[in-house]
Amino acid sequence: MANQADKAKAFRALHQREEAFIIPNPWDVGTARLLQSLGFEALATTSAGFAFSIGKPDGAVDRETMLTHAADMAAATELPVSADLENGYGDDPAHVAETVQLAAGAGLAGCSIEDVAARRQQAPYELSLAAERIRAAAEVAHSLAFPFMLTARAENYVIGRPDLHDTIARLQAFQEAGADVLFAPGLKSKEDIITVIRSVDRPVNVVMGLQGVQLSLADLSEIGVKRISVGSALSRAALGAFLRAAREMQTHGTFAFAEDAVKYSDINEMFA
């Protein structure tokens, strides 16, 4: 098994390549191992996907539980893992710094921190506080004995504030505060993504699998995106298939869904 430092170095190198890479989001150890077997180069956790898997809504998982989950994911695969750590589980910069320290101790190669309070209230943190939180996180991340990729997220579009000007101002402030990767989930168009990339000098992550803009790996790589995640989309795709199958049984009393299921022997062999 590769050690944490080797994983971290490999993760940093992915962000330095010319072309973009996909960092899919498994929600448990099994899906992490399946994604590794398919040849992906890095993984990222999904707070929503994990929450759904334990019967909770997104935002309802405490820090200790989330970090234990992230540590399990990191230990289960040879790939570098970056954790979705929501807002760092506290408003105060010192608390966010502590969360990043704990994340590094959990075997991770990186993590992301959002600029909204718990449960994603309808306004992000005031810009100076948002930047100070990232600065505190970056000081910890950059003090480690291995590269730890800190991703700063501007959540305007996620919480219903599609303000590109403010989003760019936030990403630029996070860049100055020491973030290694910048991320504004929910951007609505290729033009907006290009504008963001041209406004900063750090690697930019974009999320696909949401309603709206649909661009390919080749499309995104061509315009300068470095990293592509899918958030909870894989989890929701799996849950969609589950619910369709369950509703077929409940409504029609039939079992045709099993025709589309992965063969038992195929899955068993992938985990062997």
N, C-alpha and C positions, 0 to 999 in steps of 0.2 A: 504493500500500500504506500503510495506517495505521501511524503510528509507535508505538513502545512506550508512550510516555506517554499517547497517545490511547487505546490499547487498555486500559491500566491504569485510566484514569479511567472508561472505559465499564464495565469489570469491577466496579469499586467501586460504580458506580451501580446495577448489577443487584442488588446485595445490599441496597440502600436502598429498593427498591420494596416496595409492599405485598404483591404476590403473589410466589409462588415461581417460580423458573426452573429449567429442566433444563439441566445441563451434561454432555452425553454424553462418553464416553471412547473416542476413536479410538485405534488402535494403530500407525498409520503415516501418512505424508503423504497417501496416497490416500484413506483413510477420513476423515481430517480434512477434506479438500476436499469429499468427498461430504456430510458433515454440514453444512458451511458452505452448500453449495448447497441444502440442505433448509430452511434458515432458522433454524438454532440460533444463539444469541447469544454463546456462549462454549464453550470446549472444555477438557477436562482429560485429561492423559495417564493411562495405566494401566500400572503397573510390571509387572503380571502379563501383560497383553495384549502388551506389547512383548517381554517375555522369551519368551513362547510363540512370537512371530513370528520370533525368531532361534534357536529351538530350545533354550531354556534354561528351567529352572523359575523361578518367582517368587522373588526374593531373590538370584539368582545374577548379576545385572548390576552391574558396578562403576559408580562415580560418573561417571567420565569418559564412558563409553559412554552412560549414561542422560542426562547433560546434553547430549551431542551430539544424541541423539535428540530431546530436548525443544526444543533450539534449531532443529532442522529442522522440527519441528511448528509452532513459533511463526512461523517465516519463511514457511511454506507457506500461511498463511491470514490473512485480514483480521481474524479474531476473536481476542479475548484468550484466552490459553492458560495454564492453571495446571498445574503439574507434580506428579505423585506422586513424591516423592523419598524414599519409605520412611522410614527413621529418620535421614536426613541423612547416612548412610554413615559414621557414627562415633558413639561413645558420648559423647565429650567435648563440652561446650557450645561450645567454641571451634571445633571441627570442624564442628558443625552451623551455626554462624554463617558459616563460610567457604563451606559448601554453599549457603546462601541468597544470599550475595554472588555466587557463581558463577551461580546461577539467575537473578538479576537481570541479570547480564551476558549471559545467553543469550537475552534478548528476551522473557522470560516476564512475565505479569501477576500471578503468584502461585505458591505452592507449598504442599504439605502435608508435615508432619513427624509421624511416629509416635512412640509412647512405649514401643516395645519394641526390644530389641537385634536385630542382624542375624539373619536366618533365623527370626525370631519365636519366640524361646524361650518357655517356658511361664509366664513372669512378666514383667510390665512393669517398667520402671525404677522404683526407689524414688521416691516422689512428689516429694521435694525436688529430686532430680536431674532428673526429668522436667520440672518447672517451670523449673528453671534453664536447661535446654536450649532451651525455648521462649522464655525471656527473652532469651537470647543471640541467637536467631534474630530475635526481634521488634526488638531494637535495630538490627540491620542493616536489616531490612525498612523500618523507620520512619525511617531515616536517608537513604533514597534521595530523588531529586528527583521521583519520581512515586509514586503509591500502589501498594504491593505487598501483595496480600492474603495474609497468612500464616494457613494453616489448621492447627490443632493437633488431632491425632487421638488418642483414647483407645481402645486396641486390646483391651480386656478381652474383649469378646464374640468377636472374631476368633480369639483364642488359647484359647478355651474356658473363660473365667472370666466367666460372666454375672452380674456383681456390679454392679447399677445404682447402689448407694450409692457404691461406690468410683469408678465411672465418672463420676458427677456431681462428686465431690470433685476428680477429675483435671481435668475440664473447667472447673470453677470456678478451679482453680489456674492453668490455662493462660490463662483469661480475665484473671486478675490479672497474669499474666506478659506480657500484651500481644498475645495472639493476636487476629486479626481475625475469624476464623471458627472454629467448633467442630464437631467431627465424632466420632461414636462409631459406627463401622460395625458392623452386625450386631444392632442393637436388634430385639427380637423382637415387639413389639406397638405398636399405635397409642398405647396408654396410656403405655408407656415413653417413646415419642418426646415425647408431651405433657409428661411429667414432666421430661424433660431441658430442653425449651424453656422451661418455667416456672422452671427453676433457674438460668438464665444470662441475660445481657443482650447477647449477641452473636449474629449470624446463625448458624443451625445448618444444616449439611449433613446429609442422610440419603442412604443408598444403597439403591436399588431393584434388582431383578433377582437377588436372592439367594433361597435357599430360605426359606420362611416368610412373613412379613408382605408383603402386596401391597396397596399403596394408590396411588391415582391422583394426578396432579398437583393436581387440584382438592381432593382429600382432604387432601393434605399442606399445600397453601397455606392451607386453612381453619384448620388447627391451628397455623399460625405458622412452618412450615418455610420457609426462604429459598432453599435450593439443593438440587437433587436430582441425584445422580450415579448411574452404573450400574456403576462399577468395571470388571471384566473381562467383564461380561455380554455386551456386543456382540461382543467377540472370541470368547468361548466359543460364542455363537450361530452365528457364522460357521464356527468349527471343527466345531461339531456338524453343520452342513449338509455340510461337506467330508467328515467321517468317514462320515456316512450314505451319501454318494455313493460314496466309495471302497469301503465294505463291500458296497454293492450290486454294484459291478463285480467285486470279488474273490469274493463268495459266489455270486452268481447269473449273472454274466456279462451283465448287462443295464445299460441306460443311461437308465432312466426319469427319473432325477434331473434330467436336462437340461431336462425340461419345466418345472421350477420355477425354473430359472436366470434371472437378469436378462438381457434381451436385450443382445447385444454392442453393437448400435447405440445403445441407451439409455445404457449405461455410457460408451461412447466419446464421446457427445455431452455428457455431464455433465463430462467432463474437457477438452472442447475449449476 
